[in-house]
Amino acid sequence: MESIKAKIYLFIIIFFVVTECLVFIAINSMFSLYAVGMMVWVSVPWIYVALIAALTKHKSKLIALLVAAVIAGAFGVGAIIDAFYFHLDAQSGLVFIFIPLWQLIFLVAISPLLLLFKKAHP
């Protein structure tokens, strides 16, 4: 069970660091208050996943949380890369506001579904 938690925390760190790097590349100034605010806002979904992982004891629920975190993280990083490198638009900056919000909504909506997973492994 600890190895699954370690994988969840590893994915949290990977998606957080990649997203933060994309934020800093787009902002061009990592010492502005906007950058600090975006850093905090982008970390909110991953703090939520870390909290749920810390409170969950069952292996099957942790696996489901890992899958949900990977889906949310891949969606977020993919959307940010798409908005800034493939479909650059005047509204591309809004992706930093709405992607963490959509990730958080997805993860909060998935959380009650974790109760459906039974204790399959000791």
C-alpha positions in Angstrom: 0.0 0.0 0.0 2.9 2.4 0.7 4.2 1.9 -2.8 0.9 3.0 -4.2 1.0 6.1 -2.0 4.5 6.7 -3.2 3.4 6.5 -6.8 0.5 8.9 -6.1 2.9 11.4 -4.4 5.4 11.0 -7.3 2.7 11.8 -9.9 1.6 14.8 -7.8 5.2 16.1 -7.8 5.6 15.5 -11.5 2.4 17.2 -12.6 2.9 20.0 -10.1 6.5 20.7 -11.3 5.6 20.5 -15.0 2.6 22.8 -14.5 4.6 25.3 -12.5 7.3 25.3 -15.2 4.7 26.0 -17.8 3.3 28.8 -15.6 6.7 30.4 -15.1 7.5 30.2 -18.9 4.2 31.9 -19.7 4.4 34.6 -17.1 8.1 35.6 -17.8 8.6 36.9 -14.3 8.6 34.5 -11.4 8.9 37.2 -8.8 5.6 38.9 -9.5 2.6 38.5 -7.2 0.6 37.1 -10.1 3.2 34.3 -10.4 2.9 33.5 -6.7 -0.9 33.5 -6.9 -0.8 31.2 -9.9 1.7 28.9 -8.1 -0.7 28.6 -5.2 -3.8 28.2 -7.4 -2.1 25.5 -9.6 -1.2 23.5 -6.4 -4.7 23.3 -5.0 -5.8 20.2 -6.9 -2.6 18.4 -6.0 -2.9 19.3 -2.3 -6.4 17.8 -2.4 -5.1 14.6 -3.9 -2.3 14.4 -1.3 -4.9 14.9 1.4 -7.1 12.2 0.1 -4.2 9.8 -0.4 -3.0 10.5 3.2 -6.5 9.7 4.6 -7.2 6.6 2.5 -6.1 3.2 3.8 -7.5 0.8 1.2 -5.3 -0.3 -1.7 -8.2 -0.4 -4.2 -9.2 3.1 -3.3 -5.6 4.3 -3.7 -5.4 2.7 -7.1 -8.6 4.5 -8.2 -7.2 7.8 -6.8 -4.0 7.2 -8.7 -5.9 6.7 -12.0 -8.0 9.8 -11.3 -4.9 11.9 -10.5 -3.2 10.7 -13.7 -6.2 11.6 -15.8 -6.6 15.0 -14.2 -2.9 15.8 -14.5 -2.6 14.6 -18.1 -5.6 16.7 -19.0 -4.2 19.8 -17.3 -0.7 19.6 -18.7 -2.1 18.7 -22.2 -4.5 21.7 -22.1 -1.8 24.1 -21.1 0.6 22.9 -23.7 -2.2 23.0 -26.3 -3.2 26.6 -25.3 0.3 28.0 -25.4 2.1 26.1 -28.1 -0.5 24.8 -30.6 -3.5 27.1 -30.5 -2.1 30.4 -29.2 -4.8 32.9 -28.7 -5.4 36.1 -26.8 -7.4 34.1 -24.2 -4.7 31.4 -23.7 -3.8 32.9 -20.3 -7.3 31.9 -19.0 -6.1 28.3 -19.1 -4.2 28.9 -15.8 -7.4 30.0 -14.1 -9.7 27.4 -15.4 -7.6 24.2 -15.7 -6.9 23.9 -11.9 -10.6 24.7 -11.3 -11.7 21.9 -13.7 -9.2 19.5 -12.2 -10.4 20.3 -8.7 -14.1 19.8 -9.8 -13.2 16.5 -11.4 -11.3 15.3 -8.4 -14.0 16.4 -5.9 -16.6 14.7 -8.1 -14.6 11.5 -8.2 -13.9 11.4 -4.5 -17.4 10.0 -3.4 -17.0 7.3 -6.0 -13.9 6.1 -4.1 -16.4 4.8 -1.5 -17.7 2.3 -4.0 -14.4 0.4 -4.2 -14.4 -2.4 -1.7 -11.4 -3.6 0.2 -10.1 -6.0 -2.3 -6.6 -6.4 -1.0 -5.4 -6.9 2.6 
